[in-house]
Amino acid sequence: MARRAARTQPINTALPKGRKSTQRERIINGMIAAANREGYAGANVTEVITQASVSRPTFYDYFADRDDCFLAAIADTHQRLTAKVRAGIDAEPPETAMQAAITAIVSFASEEPGRAHFLMGESLAGGPKALDERDQGVAELGEMIEGALGEAAGTACVPDIPPRIAIGGIYRLLTPRLRRGEPTLAGVAEELREWSAAYARPASKLRWRDLTPSSPTHPTVPPERPREAPKRLPPGRSGMSDEQVAANHRERILYAAAELSESRGYGATTIGDITKRARIDGRNFYALFIDKQDAFMTLHEIGLQQVLNVTSRAFFSGSNWPERIWEAAAALTRFLESNPLVAHVGFVEAHAVGPGASQRINDSHAAFAIFLQEGYLNVKGGPPPTSTEVEAIVTAVFELVYQQARASTAPKLAGLAGHVAFLCLAPFVGAEQANSFIDEKLGAPRKASRRRSKPAAKLRSRSGR
């Protein structure tokens, strides 16, 4: 049996007072409630109609199957969030579109926590089509922000970060809070507005707002060699111990699982698929793993340890904190580009493996935040970032890797070390100093992006940023 991590108390998914529920809405709310409580795997039709108090024939009057309903729930929730974000952006000056969107997103999460948790967290577990729906929604919000910034006045500053990376990172930051049922998120909105303001630069000098790679960077610490497909055992296994044979089988199983997760997704991959790709007998699989989830949890844990090891080794090779961040960013992005299967399993498919893997991802946010703690000794200007703002840095980096890994089976990540470094450095040392440092590391100043909004009025930000 698949092991399932215990979930917290159910999140309220009731419709706002004064609204009449249609049967379709009831079914969608039933899907949201089932997915939030049982995860995507447990949100089957039986569970959904139980939550919705409708009959099975009624369910099929509206939806072809479970996945059709799941996708409709994502789209419906995104539509509600989009309306709130649009109203929020329209109510503020165009130059503060990013901040207005942040306030609206956090407000939505406070008012409709069940729907927000489903959209921002559980949608990541629903397979490739659900990820497409989630990502399209994030992109639409990003385009809405970009459109508003394009109407801003010519003398102002705007956050020099890709809006869709910021929005996706905020989704990731809010998800564990929603899962825990935190009673209020009001303070989070203000902290995240301040976080976005830390990246403010004149619109004429924007350089990080799109994900155009720079020349690939070369970390001081030599990167580990890319993992290669394990070889089959020689005929007769001459001279091999039982432990060596088991280790070979284990490596082949995990490599096959990683390849299949990239091509098919976790949900569509079966143990039979894995053993066929690995060219081993099913009995050998069960001698090493309890079930498919156990194999993928092992795979995710190995990948996470590799990423942390590579990043840590590079980080401690730097002579000061900005140097350490640069080395870590260069090593991280180069390693993930050289090992796309690690990037895909760790940053795309992990949520589909179940609540246990999702919790490990949240735990890994804290692990990566450790690299930022020394930044408090390097703060220039106003008050240092809060713990929430530090978390936002990490979740934005995770979202950047996720989006690149989703976009291609060969993600171009090595040229994005500058983006990662800017995300990490600017809230501590200021946007201008961060850019000067990155220019030194890249060897030459990078031209401002031609894709720019009109300059916007000054964001309320910390002194010296």
Secondary structure, DSSP 8 states (H G I E B T S, - for coil): --------S-------TT----HHHHHHHHHHHHHHHHHHHH--HHHHHHHHT--HHHHHHH-SSHHHHHHHHHHHHHHHHHHHHHHHHHTS-GGGHHHHHHHHHHHHHHH-HHHHHHHHTGGGGS-HHHHHHHHHHHHHHHHHHHHHHTTS-TT-EEE-S-HHHHHHHHHHHHHHHHHHT-S--HHHHHHHHHHHHTTEEEGGG--SSS----S----SS-------------GGGTT--HHHHHHHHHHHHHHHHHHHHHHT-TTT--HHHHHHHHT--HHHHHHH-SSHHHHHHHHHHHHHHHHHHHHHHHHTTSSSHHHHHHHHHHHHHHHHHH-HHHHHIIIIIGGGG-HHHHHHHHHHHHHHHGGGGGGGGG--SS----HHHHHHHHHHHHHHHHHHHHH-SS---GGGHHHHHHHHHHHHH-HHHHHHHHHHHHSS-----SS-----------TT-
